[in-house]
Amino acid sequence: MATLLDYRRRIRSVKSTQQITRAMKFVAAAKLRRAQEGVFAARPYAKEILRVLQSAAARIESAVHPLLERRPEEKILVVVLTGDRSLAGAFNSNVIRRATAFLRENSAKHPQILAIGRKGRNSLKNAGWAILAEYLNVSTNVTFSIAKEIAAKIAELYSTHEVDAVYCVYNEFKNVLVQTLRTEKLLPIDPDLVAPNEPPEKKFIPKEMKTDTTNPPEAAARQSVDYIYEQPVEEIFNGLVPRYLESEVFRMLLESAAAEWAARMTAMDSATRNASELIDKVTLEMNKIRQAGITKELIEIVSGAASAMS
């Protein structure tokens, strides 16, 4: 039977753990704020580079690039984005489960893995899947240089026909409480994606449109703007395609990092609250035992006094 000393030791241990989880929650909250800023800054850049790419594609007869080449998917590459550490709830396990299911569905296409994150690398390697390349300690400090390196590796594998398609499994950041699992196709780039919605043309903005509050002149200018290129359009288009891949990889890294910090903050907040509930429960049990001990001593005293009086 547990003694009062055992309960006091357990309470001290839980309080110590609670202090650690509370500190980790504050650290994750600070990291999440910076990660959110990176995500919100990367999303408009990815949209704008796609818009410029569409504009360049509209000025050439046919969009031809090695990263746009479509061929039968006999060999595929799966990019799996996970974290390097635990204590993030179901963040890593959800990605690994989705990646494993995707690999099994496409086992006939000889899938290979480019693992970003220690948790995904270890789990998939232990499961017997082929790890073609790995990048560790990326989510703690996402930089464009590492995204550029990963994009160059992916482009090299696809251009040399070592793989016929590239897919990415990652967590997309929605808000602090919601992360969406996504499986996106990186390569080949969909020709419909870079195809312009409308042929570019120079348009004159009427004077009355400038005063129209429902159609701001800035929006109208963006829709009808025509660029003047100093270099040949084909050369610019060929340079924009790998830049688009780099921006997509960078965005996915930022999305995954922000989702990981959000999941870690939520998990540590839950652990801190659970520790408080456990402390209250153990304290109540300790007080019951202490009360029972006091009651027992009082009964012994009263019984002794009654025996002495008799």
N, C-alpha and C positions, 0 to 999 in steps of 0.2 A: 504493500500500500504506500502511495506517495506521501511524503511528509511535507511540512510547511517549507522546509529548506529546498526541497525539490521544486515546488511550485515557484518559489522566489527566483531560483536559478532559471527556470523556464521563462518567466516573465522578463528577466534581464536579457536573456538570449533573443526573445522576440522583439524587444524594444531596440536592441542593437541592430537586428535585421531591418526593422522599420526605418531606422535612421538612414541605413544604406539605400533602401528602396526610395525613400523620399529624396535623397540627394541625387540618385540616378534619374528620378522623374524631372527634377529641375534642370539637370544637364541636358536631358533629352528635349525638354521644352525649348531651351536656348538653341540647341542644334536644329530643331524643327523650324524655328523661325528663320534661320539663315537658309535652310534648305527650301522653304516655301518661297523665299525671295528669288532663289535661283530658278525654281520651276516657273514662277510667274514671269520671269524675264526671258526664259528660254522658249516658252510657247509662242509669243508673238514673233520671235526671230525665225522659228521653224515655219510659221505661216508665210512670212514675208519672203523667205528664200524660195519657198514653193511658188509664190506668185511671180517672182522674177524668173524662175525656171520656166514657168508656163509662158511668160512673155517671150523668152528667148526661143522656146520651142515653136512658137507661132511664126517665127521669122525664118525658119528653115524648112526645106521641103519635106524631110523625113527625120524624125528624132532617132538617131542611131548612136548607141553607146554600149560598151561591154556590160555595164550594169543594168541595161534595159533588155538585154538579150534573154529571150524566153526559150527554154528547152525542156524536154521531159525530165521529171524529177526522179532520177535514179539514185542520187546521193544528196542528202540534205544536211544542213548544219543548224543546230538548235542552240541559241544563245540563252542561257539561264541566268537571271539576275537574282541573287540572294544576298544576305548579309554575311558578315564575317564572325559575328558573335551571337550568342543566345539572348535570352531575357527580352524577347520581342514578341511574346505571345505566339500566335499561329502564323506570323509573317513568313518565316522560312519554310515551315512545313506545308503551307498552302501552295507556294511556288513549286516546291519539290514534287508535291502530289500532282499538280497540273502538268509539270514537265514530264513526269514519269508516264502519265496517261497518254500524253501526246507522243512520246517516244514509242510506246507500245502500239499505238494506232498506226504509226508510220514505220514499224520495224522492217517492213519490206524495202524501204528506201535507204537502208544502211545509214541510219542517223549517227552523226557525230556531234559532240557537245563542245561549245565554247563556254566555259564556266566563269562567271564573274561573281566572286564571293566564296568564302571558305566553306560555308555550310552546304551549299549546293554541290560544290566540288566533291566534298567528302561523301555525301549521301549517294550521289549518282555513281561515283567511282566504286564505292562499296557494293552497289547494286549490279556492277558489271558492265556499265555503259562506257563507251569509248570517249575519253576526254582528249580532244584535239589540242586545246589551248586553255590556259587558266590565267585569270587576273585577280589577285587578292588585295585586300585592304583598299578597295576602291570607294566603297560607300561612305567611309569616314571622311574622305576629302575628295569630292568629285571635281576634277579639273578638265578643261577642254583638251589638254594635251593627252591625257589618258584616253579620252573619247576618240580623239584623232587616231591614236595608235590602234585602238580596237577596230575602228572603222577601216583603217588601212589593211589590217589583217583580214577582215571579212571580205573587203573588195579584192584582195589578192587571191584568196581561196576561190572566190566566184569567177574572177577573170581567167584564172588558170584552169578552170573546169574541174577543180577538185571537188566542188560541191555544185549542185544544180539549183538550189534554193536555200534561203536563209530565213529562219523563223526566230522570233524572240518571245520568251515567256518572262513576264515581270509584273510587278504590282504598280498600278497607276494611282497616283495620289489624287483623292477627291477632297477630303477634308480630314480633320483629326481623327474622326471615328470611322471613316469609310475609306477603304483601299480596294480598288477593282482589279481583279486578276485579268490580264490580257495576254492573248497570243496573237502577235502581229507578224506579218510577212515583210521582212526587210528587203530581200532581193529575190527575184528581179524586181526592180521598181516598176510599178504598174504604169504602162503607157498612158492609160486614161487619167492617171494622177497628174502627169506633167502636161497633158494635152490642154490647151487653152479652152476656156468656156466659150469665148467669143473671139473672132479674129480681131487683132488690135487695129485701131484706126484713130487718127487724130480728129478730135471733135472740138467744136467751138462751144463754150459754155454760155448760154444766153444770159442776158442781164437779169431777167426775171428769176432765173434759177438761183442766182446768188442771194436773193432775199427769201428764198423758200426755206422755211425752217424744217420742213419734213424731209428735204433732200439737201443737206449741207453741201456747199461748193467743194469742200475738201473731199467728201465721199465721191462726188461726181468726178472730180479730177483724178481720183485714184482709179475709178472704173475706166476712164478713157485715156489715161496717161500713155504716152508713147515714149520709149527710151531711145536715146541716141547712143549707139555703141561705137567706141573708138576702135575696138578690135573686131575681127570677123565674128559673126554671131555663132557659127559652128564652134569656134574656139572657146567662146564664152560659155556656151551650152555644155561642152565637154568638161569645162572646169567647174561648172555649177553642180553637175550630177554628184561627184564625190563630196562636194560641200554639203549637199542636201543629206547624203548618207551620214556624214559627220554630225550634222545638226540633229538628226533623228536619234543617233546613238547617244549623243550628249543629253538630249531631252529625256530619253529612257533612263539613263543613269541618274539624272536628277529626280525624276518621278519616283524611282525605286528607293533612292536615299531618303526622300521626304516621307514616303510611305513607311519606311523602316523606323525612322525616328518617331513618327506618329504612333506606330504600333508599340514601340518601346515605352513611350511616355504613357500610353493607355495601360499597358501591362504593369508598369511600376506604380501607377496610381491605384490600380486594382490591388496590387500586392500590399501597398501601404494601408489601404482600407481594411483588407483582410487581416493584417497584423493587428490593427486596432480592435477589431472584433475578437480576435483570438486572445488578446491581452485581457479584454473585459470578461471573456468566458473563463479564462484560467484564474483571474482575480476572484470571480464569483465562487469558483470551486475552492480556492484557497480560503476564502472567508467562511465558507460552510464548514470546512475542516477545523478552522480555528475556533469557530463558534461551538462546534461539537466538543472540542477539547476544553473550552472554558466551561461549558455546561457540565461536562463530566467532572471537572475539578470542583465546581460548586456542589454537585451532588455528593461527592466524596466528603467535602467539608461539612455539609449539613448532616450527612449520615454519621460522621465521626462525632459531631457535637451532640446529636441525639443519643448516640451510644454512651457518651460520657455523662449526660444528664440522667440517663436511666441507670 
